[in-house]
Amino acid sequence: FWSLEMFNILDYSYALTPEISKIFDLVVGEERNELLEIWEKLNLRAMTYEKQIQVQTTKTNKYIHIVIESEFLGDQRIKIFGTLHDISQYNQLEEAR
């Protein structure tokens, strides 16, 4: 499930069918491969992943902070969930210092 804010941050139309691959497609550089590897691990065991990544949307280049967590009951994955926040303005302020 994607919130309206996720569509806004990623500059996607609300008519788009939400899929995790849509986020991977936006990730810039080697961070994409790292995120894909983490996604595989999240499907295998309970863990939390947190990182700042750069994405290229249809409108602009952004920095987002992501937190993804997987939950298991025994050997069975129950769900993967997470959040993302647009931290582009924060990064611009830090770079201006």
C-alpha positions in Angstrom: 0.0 0.0 0.0 1.4 3.4 -1.0 0.3 6.6 0.8 -0.5 9.7 -1.2 2.8 11.2 0.1 4.8 8.3 -1.5 3.3 9.2 -4.9 4.1 12.8 -4.3 7.7 12.2 -3.2 8.3 9.8 -6.2 6.5 12.1 -8.6 4.2 9.3 -9.8 0.7 9.7 -11.0 -2.0 8.5 -8.5 -3.3 6.3 -11.3 -0.1 4.2 -11.3 -0.3 0.7 -9.8 2.1 0.7 -6.8 4.9 -1.8 -7.2 8.2 -2.0 -5.4 10.0 -2.2 -8.8 8.8 1.3 -9.5 11.0 2.6 -6.6 14.0 0.5 -7.7 13.7 2.0 -11.2 14.3 5.5 -9.8 17.4 4.7 -7.7 20.6 6.2 -9.0 23.9 4.3 -9.6 25.2 1.5 -7.5 22.7 2.2 -4.8 20.1 0.4 -7.0 22.1 -2.9 -6.9 22.5 -2.5 -3.1 18.8 -2.0 -2.6 18.0 -5.0 -4.8 20.3 -7.2 -2.7 18.8 -5.9 0.5 15.3 -6.6 -0.9 16.3 -10.3 -1.5 17.6 -10.5 2.1 14.4 -9.0 3.5 12.5 -11.8 1.8 14.7 -14.4 3.5 15.0 -13.2 7.1 13.7 -10.7 9.6 15.7 -7.5 9.4 15.6 -3.7 9.2 17.4 -1.7 6.6 17.9 2.1 6.7 19.7 4.4 4.3 19.7 7.7 2.5 19.5 7.1 -1.3 19.4 9.3 -4.4 16.5 8.9 -6.8 15.9 10.5 -10.2 12.2 11.1 -10.7 10.5 12.4 -13.9 10.7 15.9 -12.5 13.9 16.2 -10.4 16.8 14.6 -8.6 15.9 13.8 -4.9 17.4 12.4 -1.8 15.2 10.2 0.3 15.7 8.4 3.6 14.3 4.9 3.6 13.5 2.4 6.3 12.4 -1.1 5.3 11.6 -3.9 7.7 10.6 -7.5 7.2 8.6 -9.6 9.7 8.6 -13.4 10.0 6.7 -15.9 12.0 9.0 -18.9 12.2 10.3 -19.4 8.7 7.3 -17.7 7.1 7.6 -14.1 6.0 4.5 -12.2 7.0 5.2 -8.8 5.6 7.7 -6.2 4.4 6.9 -2.6 5.2 8.6 0.7 5.4 8.7 4.4 5.0 10.5 7.0 2.9 11.0 10.7 3.5 12.1 13.3 1.1 15.3 14.8 2.7 16.4 16.8 -0.4 16.0 20.2 1.3 17.9 19.0 4.4 20.8 17.8 2.1 20.8 21.1 0.3 21.1 23.0 3.6 24.0 20.7 4.7 25.8 21.2 1.4 25.4 25.0 1.7 27.3 25.0 5.0 
